[in-house]
Structure formats: C-alpha cells, structure tokens
Amino acid sequence: MASTLTTVFIALLVLTTLTRVWLGQRHIRHIQSHRDQVPAAFADSISLEAHQKAADYSSAKTSLVISEAAAQALLLALFTIGGGLQWLDESWRSVLAEPEMLRGALVIVSALVISSLVDLPFDYYRSFVVDARFGFNKMTPSMFFSDLLKHSLVGVLLGAPILGAALWLMQGAGDYWWLYLWVVWSVFNLLMLAIYPTFIAPLFNKFSPLTDNSLKARIESLLTKCGFKSQGLFVMDGSARSSHGNAYFTGFGASKRVVFFDTLLERLDTDEIEAVLAHELGHFRHRHVIKRIAMMFFVSFVGLALLGWLKQQDWFYTGLGVAQSSDHMALLLFLLVSPVFLFLLRPLMASYSRKNEFEADAYAAKHADAGHLIRALVKLYRDNASTLTPDPLHSNFYDSHPPASLRIAKLLKKA
Ligand SMILES: [Zn+2]
C-alpha cells in the first residue's frame, strides 16, 4: 500500500506540474500570437499600445507562475520522498523530545516557514521586477518586508491557537477528534469573516469614509433600491502598494461594508462606479458568498474525516517519506500533499466561479446599467493591463472571471 501511494503521488505531482507548465506556455503563445491586433470589439476603446502592454504583462506574469510551479513541486518532492520532513522531525526530536505537542507544532511551523521562504523570491520578483517594469508597483522594499513581518505576526497570532487546538484534539479527544476539530475550524472561520474588515484589514491599509457627497448619494440610493444596509462606505489606499483598481463588498451581519480602492475612484466616473458596485451587490443577492462558505465547510468536513482515517494508516506516512506515524506529521502531510490531489478539480471550481460572475453581471445590468458596466470593465482591463486574448483552455482551467469579450458580449444583449 505504501509503495502504491508513493507511485500515485509521484505520478500526480509530475502530471499536475507538467499541466501547469503546459497551460502556461499555451497561454503565452496564444497571447503573443494575438499581440499585433486589438480584438475588433475593443478597437475603439483600447489602443494598440495598451493591448501590447497587456500582452507583455500577462506573458511576464505567466512565466513567473510557471517557474514558481516548478519550484513548489521540487520542494514538495524534497519534503516527502526526498526525506526532508523526516529530517526535520528527527532534528527537532534531538533538540526537544518533550512535550510532544510543542515539538509537533515546531515541526509544522518550520516546514511552513521553509515553504514561504521558497515563495518569497517569487513574490519579491513579481512586485519589484514584473509590476515595476509595467509601472504598477508602488511598494518600496521596506514596505514589502514590513508587510511580510505583519503578515507573519498575524499568521502566528491567529494560527497558533488553531494549530494548538488541532494537535491537542488529535492527541486526546478520541476517535472523533476530527469532528471536534471541524467544529473549531468552522467557528474560527466565521469569526475571522466577522473581524477581518474591522480589525485585520486596517493593519495593512488605511480606510477612510467616502467623502464625495454626490457619489455617496448615488451609492446609497442604489443600496436602498437593492435592499442593502451597510455599515459604511470606505475608501482604501490601494494606491500605496499598487496601481491596480478594485472594489469590494465585505463582511457579513452587522460588519458589512463597501470598500472602494482609491485607484478605482480616480479612474471611473459615477455611473461606472455605480455599475461596479451593483455587480458586487449581485454576488451578495445571489448568495455567492454564503454558498462559498458552505462549500468550504463541506470540503473541510470531508477532508478532516479523511484525515481521521489516514492518520491511523501506516502506509500514509511511509508512502510519503516519513518513517514514524505521529499527529503532527499526519496534519502536515495532509496540508502539503492534498493540493496535488485536488488540482484536477480546479477547472470545476473555476467554472462555478465564472458562472457566478455572469450572474452578478446580469444583476448589475438590471439594477444599474449594462452600458456603464461595459465601460467600467473596458477601463479596468485597460488600466490593469489584463489580456483580452487569453488562451481559451488556460482560461477554462484557471480563471475565476470569464474573459472580457464573453462578459461584454453577454452585457451587450442586456444594454
Ligand atoms: Zn464579481
């Protein structure tokens, strides 16, 4: 059984990595072969220069994703069949044999730190080389590292209790530990959703109340028309880090708020902002957010039940390069290895998400104006240098949003 798991794991790791590389290369080839001409539907609104910038920016980002995929696959192979986790486990055992729970937590944290260190140069390169070359990066290296520090501190503060709870339940809560952990995990996630907008997001960005009164009046009338109450309209200083524009509607219950990136407000007129917000409200009205949370609860339930069973199988450890079974290794192996097994489900999730986008667009067309949304989308695509000509297969596999041409074609029918 152990050798079967090893074989299946290696085969899937190779297959997923090759798929990621192949899709990325297809995407770049497709974009480059359409670089010389702006698609007819956008010929009036997007210049050839902007189109070519989008082509080159998308290609550069995709190349980076390909290298990152290769690096992550290599690290995972080294961790598992390469004996890396086994080595980490033994190293900590020789430093600190007891208490077992603390040692387990240290093993998990070290593996996660190593894994983020591998991602770090890619993140740095993305901001300071790729985004900088195309004029999007507004961050300084000191900001990058202070963000990293803050993210790590928040990660430790929030992650430590949940990791502690997991190891404690695994050790002492009997056969149904995974069910209790699922309850803890679900409550934790709901709590995070509630406190994120008010307590965590402000650690990274400044939020100030929206002051433009005519825009405010317009948005409030849209909210009322669509039957929404919000805890306030905010502007976020997205421009401090990047010149990409965005808007979102966040939180649930009493902490719901509408957040606009300052970069979005700078570029769109009142009509367009209203249409973008109507799209976001569409996500809420169609319960996309709640459905996503429900789906996450279901997936974590199945995942933890599976882990409850795998934890007791010796082949689960030996098949993945770990000699002795232990609670922390079961948890760590599961966290690291399950994405490989889930990768092939990605097109399903992406297609579901694209369906949601179409629904939100239709809602915006009904409650605001389809023409205004089209104008906003064209501006956002242009200013974010998003490609208008993605490889169809790449887009079907990964993209959470449908290609601009499809969204606009559907909106045109409603305009
Ligand atoms: Zn959307």
Residues whose N, C-alpha, C, O or C-beta is under 5 A from the ligand:
A	BS01	ZN	E357 A360
